[in-house]
Amino acid sequence: MLTYESLSAGVRSVKPANRPESKAAWTTASAATTLRSANCPACGFRVGAPFYDGGRQPLAMIAWPASAIEAQTMPRYPLDFVRCIECGHVYNAAFQYANVPYASKPNLMFNRGASWSGFLTQLRTKTIARLPEKATVVEIGHGDGHFLAGLAQERPDGRYIGFDPHGAQSKDLPNVELRAALFDPFRHIQELQPDLIVSRHVLEHLIDPLSLLQGINLASNVMARQISLLFEVPCVDRAIAFGRLADFYYEHYSHFTTQSFQRMLNRSDLEMEELGHGYEGEVVYAFLRTLPHADQLLRLDSTLRFFEVAHQSPVGIAAQLDRLYATGKRIAIWGGVGKCAAFLNAYGLDRERFPLVVDSDKGKAGTFVPGTGQEIRSSDYLFEHPVDTIIAPAQWRARDIASEIQKMNLASELLIEHQGQLVNYYSDSHPYQSK
């Protein structure tokens, strides 16, 4: 782990013009201060610096104690905030989602101040301008449903669906549907074909907001549908600049700076249309669009094809092995660990039916195959105990094994796995033949 001393030495080596103006933090920091190995939820960078150790505090927002005694005896949880060195994101490295009882006490944002209402009116106007006629709008984390309802009142010819397991359950508007459920990009984008997806003051509560954004983009690609997006989060630029501590409490796991918000959106491969701030810089929002990514679709297709082969192969190869065993032929498996052990375990080559395992490496002799338990013997064992069939699980070694079999003058057939079945190395078509 990097210490303060090694870090500060590196900083002092940077040209003065590129260093922070204030050197106080570097010259007065405790020698015990260390960088942290932690995963930034905004950009994925794995190194952070200690930001704010608030000790242990109770839930500040959704606990709602009913008495002074209950309030004073509430469970306390660690505030161990770290800041990402790459993008500036702030997050609680000690956060545990299970400690926040959203199911029984939902977090419904309440702010009817004139400034906030003015910001919402402006945001709603910007949003409406991006909607086609008879648009379908989905909101992730609709809360009390006021933003979605506002859109529906201004554009009543559309369809508006909110997703929030702990949000409001109904709105007295015929074109608004509020579902007590989590939003699943791959299921609900196909079902609803949305023109716009909105998520406001939700991403800062998620352990992995990147997966949601990237999932939306990929799902839109799979459905061949371009979708407009609006994301909004609290912005801690001013909290950091002014040294505010009250912004950092347990329920808010994640705190976006303008830079970390942009970095997360960039990592999601979305097209930025507008980035803005509201409520005197206390929130940051972005209007975006999903983008086509043919390379992702090609990888997805090849992955699903492999998954299908992997699902079918155990059945087909196991049946071949059963038939091979039933013939009464003498069989040896060449190789005892790594890929060979994986092969034996995947396809059920137990030590009772397939007891003979050999390996070219004499150092493995006398050890046993992990999981299945066959004793591994030197390949020289085949001189005195010839076999009819040799199975080589490691295809990449098949050419060398075939060469060893030839040098040993063994009259065994050699089988390898290819495209979900066992094929003859010498006579069947496959990409591992000797040139």
Sequence and secondary structure as in RCSB ss.txt:
>XXXX:A:sequence
MLTYESLSAGVRSVKPANRPESKAAWTTASAATTLRSANCPACGFRVGAPFYDGGRQPLAMIAWPASAIEAQTMP
RYPLDFVRCIECGHVYNAAFQYANVPYASKPNLMFNRGASWSGFLTQLRTKTIARLPEKATVVEIGHGDGHFLAG
LAQERPDGRYIGFDPHGAQSKDLPNVELRAALFDPFRHIQELQPDLIVSRHVLEHLIDPLSLLQGINLASNVMAR
QISLLFEVPCVDRAIAFGRLADFYYEHYSHFTTQSFQRMLNRSDLEMEELGHGYEGEVVYAFLRTLPHADQLLRL
DSTLRFFEVAHQSPVGIAAQLDRLYATGKRIAIWGGVGKCAAFLNAYGLDRERFPLVVDSDKGKAGTFVPGTGQE
IRSSDYLFEHPVDTIIAPAQWRARDIASEIQKMNLASELLIEHQGQLVNYYSDSHPYQSK
>XXXX:A:secstr
  BHHHHHHHHHTS GGGS S  HHHHHS TT B EE   TTT   EEEEEEEEEEE  SSS   SSHHHHHT  
 EEEEEEEETTT  EEETT  GGGS TTTS        HHHHHHHHHHHHHHHHT  TT EEEEES TTSHHHHH
HHHH TTSEEEEE TTS    S TTEEEESS   HHHHHHHH  SEEEEES GGG S HHHHHHHHHHHHHHTT 
  EEEEEEEB HHHHHHT  TT  TT  EEB HHHHHHHHHHTT EEEEEEEETTTTEEEEEEE    HHHHHHH
HHHHHHHHHHHHHHHHHHHHHHHHHHTT  EEEE  STHHHHHHHHTT  TTT   EEES GGGTT B TTT  B
EEETTHHHHS  SEEE S GGGHHHHHHHHHHTT   EEEEEETTEEEETTTS  TTS  
